[in-house]
Amino acid sequence: MKFIQRSGTQLLLLLLSLVGSAIAVYLTTVHYENVPLYCSANGLVDCTRVLSSTYSNIPGTAIPITVPGLAWCIAGAALAIAGLTCVFIPRWLKVTQFLLSLAGMLFVLYLVYIEIVRLHTICAWCTALHAIILIMFLATLVQLQPSRRVESEPETTDEKPTVTTARNPK
């Protein structure tokens, strides 16, 4: 039971990475295979407009940004699996997970700016992935915090305070 309590964050990160991977695979498939996009196509939420904009590809290529998003999710899953295999999660792994999620969060901020300010519309699938990245960022941030467990020193009732009358010589 302690293993599950200790690895709860790692399980959460793994689950979120897998869901994020599924979303990225779906959106990549929509891009390359012309699979129907299950999303609103009018109003504030217009996935088609977002996913067909010039911002939906890596600049200068025809590669959709969902491909590096998928790589990001796979890296997050790999780190979470590494964390699940450890009895005690090493600090370097926690820091690496945090830095990965921070990079993801910075990219999310850029993409939200593009959606709201430049395109004036949002993509529901993209927003779901943005929420996953935000939760992963918060989980890794909490994971970095030092443990609040304070071990109290055992009290002994046999000892009594010692009183001395000697002064330090000057």
Backbone bond lengths (Angstrom), bond angles and torsions (degrees), N, CA, C in turn:
res aa  C-N    CA-C-N  psi(-1)  N-CA   C-N-CA  omega(-1)  CA-C   N-CA-C  phi
1 M - - - 1.450 - - 1.533 110.92 -
2 K 1.344 117.52 -36.95 1.458 119.79 179.32 1.518 110.96 -64.56
3 F 1.356 116.60 -33.77 1.456 119.84 178.63 1.522 110.14 -61.26
4 I 1.320 117.25 -43.25 1.460 121.16 -179.80 1.525 110.08 -66.65
5 Q 1.328 117.29 -40.74 1.464 119.99 178.17 1.523 110.40 -63.89
6 R 1.335 115.75 -42.33 1.457 120.66 -178.82 1.523 111.16 -68.10
7 S 1.324 116.72 -35.27 1.452 120.14 -174.41 1.528 112.86 -100.53
8 G 1.311 118.16 13.53 1.461 121.20 179.74 1.509 112.67 -56.53
9 T 1.315 117.09 -42.56 1.460 120.60 178.80 1.520 110.25 -64.55
10 Q 1.327 116.66 -40.67 1.462 120.13 179.85 1.527 111.13 -65.31
11 L 1.330 116.96 -39.60 1.466 120.32 176.24 1.523 111.13 -63.35
12 L 1.327 116.35 -42.51 1.468 121.07 177.80 1.526 110.23 -61.59
13 L 1.331 117.03 -46.32 1.467 120.80 -179.91 1.530 110.92 -62.61
14 L 1.329 116.91 -39.49 1.463 120.15 178.74 1.525 110.81 -65.44
15 L 1.315 116.49 -47.10 1.463 120.49 179.93 1.532 111.20 -60.36
16 L 1.328 116.85 -46.60 1.463 120.44 179.92 1.528 111.44 -64.70
17 S 1.321 116.97 -37.07 1.470 120.41 177.54 1.526 111.05 -64.51
18 L 1.313 116.68 -39.42 1.464 120.18 179.74 1.529 111.04 -68.50
19 V 1.330 117.14 -41.69 1.470 120.11 177.19 1.536 109.47 -64.66
20 G 1.314 116.82 -42.77 1.469 120.88 177.30 1.520 111.61 -61.63
21 S 1.323 116.49 -39.60 1.472 120.36 177.21 1.520 110.83 -62.35
22 A 1.323 116.34 -42.13 1.470 120.35 179.37 1.527 110.84 -61.53
23 I 1.330 116.57 -43.27 1.467 120.07 178.18 1.531 110.50 -63.26
24 A 1.332 116.57 -44.51 1.465 120.42 -179.20 1.527 111.23 -64.58
25 V 1.332 117.54 -39.35 1.463 120.61 177.72 1.526 110.01 -64.09
26 Y 1.331 116.50 -43.83 1.467 120.56 179.00 1.528 111.06 -59.97
27 L 1.331 117.00 -48.12 1.466 120.13 -177.96 1.526 111.69 -68.20
28 T 1.321 117.55 -33.06 1.464 120.80 175.94 1.526 109.94 -67.78
29 T 1.324 116.51 -40.69 1.466 121.27 177.48 1.525 110.52 -63.14
30 V 1.325 116.42 -41.58 1.469 120.21 177.01 1.527 109.84 -59.12
31 H 1.323 116.61 -40.51 1.464 120.67 -178.09 1.531 111.84 -66.15
32 Y 1.334 117.17 -46.15 1.457 120.47 -172.44 1.524 114.26 -90.10
33 E 1.316 117.82 -31.35 1.462 120.21 -172.10 1.520 114.36 -107.61
34 N 1.292 118.41 1.75 1.461 122.45 -176.89 1.530 112.46 54.94
35 V 1.312 115.30 39.08 1.463 121.74 174.38 1.520 107.29 -71.80
36 P 1.346 118.42 144.24 1.466 119.15 179.58 1.531 111.47 -58.88
37 L 1.310 115.32 138.37 1.464 121.95 179.19 1.521 108.62 -94.51
38 Y 1.311 116.51 117.00 1.454 121.42 179.93 1.521 109.27 -88.36
39 C 1.326 114.41 90.22 1.461 120.99 -177.76 1.520 108.32 -168.68
40 S 1.298 115.33 159.90 1.458 120.68 177.16 1.527 109.68 -61.98
41 A 1.318 116.13 145.41 1.460 120.27 -179.81 1.524 112.27 -120.54
42 N 1.326 116.67 16.91 1.457 118.85 177.30 1.522 109.83 -153.55
43 G 1.313 115.66 157.36 1.455 120.45 -178.94 1.517 111.91 85.61
44 L 1.317 115.63 -156.44 1.473 121.21 -178.68 1.522 111.83 -64.52
45 V 1.324 116.87 -37.55 1.464 120.86 178.31 1.522 107.85 -97.15
46 D 1.334 115.56 109.58 1.461 121.34 -179.59 1.527 108.33 -141.43
47 C 1.311 114.52 86.87 1.468 120.07 -176.61 1.526 111.89 -61.68
48 T 1.309 116.76 -38.62 1.464 120.38 -178.09 1.523 110.62 -60.16
49 R 1.314 116.62 -43.90 1.466 119.96 -179.32 1.522 111.15 -64.34
50 V 1.334 116.27 -43.19 1.468 119.91 -179.63 1.523 110.44 -66.17
51 L 1.325 116.77 -47.41 1.464 120.55 -174.68 1.526 113.91 -75.17
52 S 1.326 117.56 -12.24 1.468 119.87 176.75 1.524 111.99 -105.98
53 S 1.330 116.92 3.17 1.467 119.91 179.42 1.526 110.46 -75.27
54 T 1.319 115.48 165.87 1.469 120.05 178.29 1.526 111.36 -65.90
55 Y 1.320 116.55 -20.88 1.467 120.76 -179.92 1.528 112.43 -78.35
56 S 1.323 117.80 -9.76 1.467 120.30 -176.38 1.524 112.63 -82.23
57 N 1.336 117.15 -6.12 1.469 121.45 177.45 1.519 110.06 -114.29
58 I 1.323 115.07 154.83 1.463 120.15 172.59 1.530 106.12 -63.13
59 P 1.332 117.86 129.37 1.470 120.03 -176.09 1.536 112.78 -51.34
60 G 1.335 115.07 130.79 1.455 121.43 177.66 1.520 114.24 82.49
61 T 1.333 117.74 4.25 1.466 120.93 -179.81 1.526 109.57 -133.64
62 A 1.318 114.58 174.83 1.466 120.35 173.67 1.531 110.33 -103.45
63 I 1.337 116.45 12.74 1.468 121.39 -178.35 1.522 108.85 -84.55
64 P 1.337 116.86 124.27 1.467 118.52 179.72 1.527 110.80 -69.57
65 I 1.323 116.22 150.99 1.466 119.79 -179.66 1.524 111.71 -68.22
66 T 1.320 116.78 -7.68 1.464 119.40 175.79 1.529 111.48 -69.92
67 V 1.330 117.50 -22.75 1.473 120.29 179.38 1.529 110.85 -68.01
68 P 1.354 119.78 -51.44 1.465 117.34 174.48 1.527 111.56 -65.07
69 G 1.329 117.17 -28.35 1.467 120.08 175.05 1.519 111.17 -63.19
70 L 1.314 115.78 -40.81 1.471 120.53 176.77 1.525 110.20 -64.77
71 A 1.327 117.08 -42.91 1.473 120.75 177.83 1.532 110.45 -61.04
72 W 1.328 116.45 -39.49 1.468 121.26 178.18 1.533 110.26 -61.89
73 C 1.319 116.29 -45.20 1.471 120.51 -179.94 1.522 111.41 -64.92
74 I 1.328 117.16 -39.90 1.470 120.83 178.35 1.525 110.23 -64.62
75 A 1.335 117.20 -40.98 1.468 120.69 177.03 1.525 110.12 -62.47
76 G 1.332 117.16 -41.91 1.467 120.59 177.44 1.515 112.03 -62.40
77 A 1.329 116.71 -40.56 1.469 120.70 178.06 1.525 110.73 -65.85
78 A 1.322 117.05 -41.93 1.468 120.95 179.63 1.529 111.07 -62.07
79 L 1.327 116.46 -42.46 1.473 119.96 178.38 1.525 111.24 -66.27
80 A 1.329 116.95 -37.84 1.462 120.34 178.63 1.528 110.70 -66.45
81 I 1.321 116.89 -40.15 1.469 120.43 177.18 1.523 109.60 -63.86
82 A 1.323 117.04 -41.08 1.469 120.40 176.58 1.527 109.91 -60.10
83 G 1.331 116.74 -40.66 1.462 120.73 178.69 1.515 112.48 -66.92
84 L 1.325 116.89 -33.62 1.468 120.46 179.39 1.528 112.18 -71.41
85 T 1.320 116.87 -24.84 1.464 119.55 -179.23 1.524 112.52 -83.56
86 C 1.318 117.35 -10.07 1.469 121.49 -178.41 1.528 110.09 -93.37
87 V 1.307 115.52 140.66 1.461 119.52 173.34 1.524 108.40 -70.79
88 F 1.316 116.27 -46.68 1.456 121.98 174.56 1.525 107.05 -120.12
89 I 1.310 116.21 125.50 1.462 120.54 -176.13 1.529 108.79 -73.98
90 P 1.341 117.17 120.58 1.468 119.39 -178.88 1.533 111.87 -67.96
91 R 1.297 114.73 151.19 1.467 121.32 -178.40 1.526 111.32 -58.59
92 W 1.332 117.76 -40.53 1.461 120.75 -178.64 1.527 110.95 -59.80
93 L 1.334 117.22 -34.88 1.460 120.32 179.75 1.525 110.62 -70.63
94 K 1.325 116.85 -41.00 1.465 120.58 176.86 1.524 111.06 -62.13
95 V 1.323 116.05 -42.68 1.465 120.77 179.96 1.528 110.16 -66.34
96 T 1.332 117.29 -41.93 1.466 121.11 178.59 1.521 110.76 -62.46
97 Q 1.332 117.16 -43.11 1.461 120.64 177.67 1.527 110.79 -62.62
98 F 1.315 116.54 -40.74 1.465 120.38 178.54 1.527 110.78 -64.04
99 L 1.331 117.43 -46.20 1.460 120.73 -178.58 1.527 111.29 -63.84
100 L 1.335 117.25 -38.31 1.460 120.76 176.84 1.534 110.09 -63.43
101 S 1.319 116.13 -45.49 1.465 119.15 -179.39 1.531 111.39 -69.42
102 L 1.328 117.39 -33.04 1.469 120.56 175.92 1.525 110.36 -64.17
103 A 1.327 117.12 -43.89 1.470 120.61 177.10 1.525 109.75 -61.24
104 G 1.319 116.64 -42.61 1.459 120.04 177.40 1.516 111.65 -62.14
105 M 1.318 116.80 -41.55 1.465 121.26 -179.24 1.528 111.16 -65.71
106 L 1.314 117.28 -39.69 1.471 120.13 177.76 1.526 110.93 -64.05
107 F 1.329 116.73 -39.36 1.457 120.13 178.08 1.526 110.55 -68.62
108 V 1.331 116.77 -36.55 1.471 120.93 176.73 1.526 109.87 -60.97
109 L 1.317 117.70 -43.79 1.465 120.66 179.11 1.523 110.97 -59.72
110 Y 1.323 116.29 -41.22 1.463 120.72 176.49 1.535 110.38 -62.21
111 L 1.337 116.92 -46.70 1.467 120.45 -177.69 1.528 112.01 -66.28
112 V 1.317 117.42 -37.82 1.469 120.07 177.21 1.524 109.76 -65.25
113 Y 1.317 117.32 -39.00 1.466 121.14 174.98 1.533 109.93 -58.89
114 I 1.312 116.77 -47.11 1.471 121.02 -179.81 1.527 110.06 -60.34
115 E 1.327 116.37 -46.61 1.465 119.88 -178.00 1.529 111.66 -62.60
116 I 1.314 117.02 -49.25 1.464 120.36 -172.54 1.527 112.36 -80.53
117 V 1.325 117.37 -47.67 1.471 120.76 -173.24 1.527 112.02 -83.35
118 R 1.308 117.20 -44.88 1.468 120.15 -175.41 1.527 112.79 -85.76
119 L 1.335 117.20 -45.79 1.464 120.57 -174.08 1.531 113.23 -96.81
120 H 1.301 117.65 -17.32 1.472 123.13 -179.32 1.525 112.92 57.38
121 T 1.306 115.90 31.41 1.462 121.91 177.92 1.518 108.31 -158.24
122 I 1.317 116.10 158.65 1.467 119.47 179.69 1.524 109.51 -124.92
123 C 1.306 114.77 161.33 1.464 122.63 177.65 1.525 107.47 -109.13
124 A 1.324 116.74 126.40 1.467 120.83 -178.71 1.531 111.63 -63.52
125 W 1.328 117.19 -40.14 1.465 120.04 178.90 1.525 110.80 -65.39
126 C 1.313 115.55 -42.26 1.467 120.17 179.03 1.531 109.95 -63.99
127 T 1.324 116.46 -41.62 1.464 121.03 179.95 1.529 110.46 -63.63
128 A 1.320 117.12 -37.87 1.470 120.31 176.67 1.526 110.01 -61.74
129 L 1.319 116.68 -43.87 1.464 120.13 178.48 1.529 110.99 -67.75
130 H 1.321 117.39 -36.22 1.467 120.55 176.61 1.526 110.15 -62.61
131 A 1.321 117.25 -41.05 1.468 121.33 178.79 1.524 110.58 -64.54
132 I 1.320 116.97 -39.80 1.473 121.09 177.67 1.528 109.61 -61.40
133 I 1.318 116.73 -44.80 1.467 120.63 -179.51 1.528 110.58 -64.92
134 L 1.325 117.23 -38.62 1.466 120.58 177.19 1.524 111.03 -62.84
135 I 1.321 117.47 -44.58 1.464 120.73 178.91 1.526 110.35 -63.67
136 M 1.319 116.93 -40.92 1.473 120.21 177.91 1.525 110.57 -63.87
137 F 1.318 116.76 -40.96 1.466 120.64 178.02 1.531 110.34 -60.69
138 L 1.321 116.65 -47.38 1.470 120.43 -179.55 1.530 111.22 -64.53
139 A 1.324 117.04 -39.74 1.475 120.56 179.37 1.521 110.91 -64.04
140 T 1.337 117.06 -42.13 1.465 118.88 179.75 1.522 111.44 -71.60
141 L 1.316 116.92 -30.68 1.461 120.69 176.51 1.525 110.54 -65.85
142 V 1.317 116.87 -45.43 1.474 121.36 177.63 1.521 110.27 -64.16
143 Q 1.326 116.12 -39.54 1.465 121.04 -179.39 1.530 111.88 -62.01
144 L 1.322 117.12 -29.40 1.469 121.02 -179.79 1.528 113.11 -74.58
145 Q 1.328 116.54 -21.13 1.456 120.28 -177.33 1.527 110.16 -65.45
146 P 1.329 117.62 143.08 1.468 119.75 178.33 1.527 110.14 -64.79
147 S 1.308 114.22 150.82 1.464 120.45 -179.81 1.521 109.70 -63.77
148 R 1.317 116.24 141.15 1.471 121.10 -178.90 1.518 112.09 -92.94
149 R 1.323 117.37 1.43 1.458 119.90 179.57 1.522 109.88 -69.17
150 V 1.289 115.98 124.95 1.453 121.24 178.23 1.518 106.82 -113.16
151 E 1.312 114.66 120.50 1.451 118.26 178.76 1.521 108.09 -87.35
152 S 1.314 115.33 121.99 1.458 118.98 -179.37 1.522 109.31 -82.80
153 E 1.316 114.16 147.43 1.458 119.08 178.24 1.516 108.60 -77.77
154 P 1.318 116.20 140.89 1.466 118.04 179.30 1.524 110.08 -65.99
155 E 1.291 114.49 136.51 1.459 119.56 179.96 1.526 109.28 -87.50
156 T 1.314 115.38 138.90 1.460 119.73 176.50 1.517 107.67 -115.50
157 T 1.297 115.33 133.25 1.461 119.75 -178.73 1.521 111.71 -94.71
158 D 1.351 116.93 -6.76 1.459 120.20 -178.21 1.521 112.52 -78.19
159 E 1.307 116.78 -27.01 1.456 119.87 -175.87 1.519 110.84 -84.70
160 K 1.340 113.75 139.41 1.453 120.09 176.46 1.515 107.57 -121.94
161 P 1.311 117.08 147.94 1.464 118.92 -179.62 1.528 110.89 -61.71
162 T 1.301 115.91 143.89 1.451 122.11 179.31 1.515 108.67 -97.87
163 V 1.327 116.33 129.26 1.452 121.34 179.01 1.524 107.02 -112.13
164 T 1.323 115.67 128.86 1.463 120.36 178.05 1.514 109.37 -122.87
165 T 1.312 115.70 152.57 1.470 120.37 179.22 1.523 110.94 -105.97
166 A 1.320 117.30 -3.76 1.457 120.08 -178.57 1.515 110.32 -72.73
167 R 1.335 114.77 143.38 1.443 121.74 176.16 1.508 109.56 -109.84
168 N 1.282 114.33 156.99 1.449 117.99 176.63 1.529 109.10 -73.69
169 P 1.340 118.11 130.10 1.469 119.90 177.93 1.534 109.82 -71.21
170 K 1.327 113.07 148.03 1.468 118.86 -179.40 1.463 112.61 -101.54
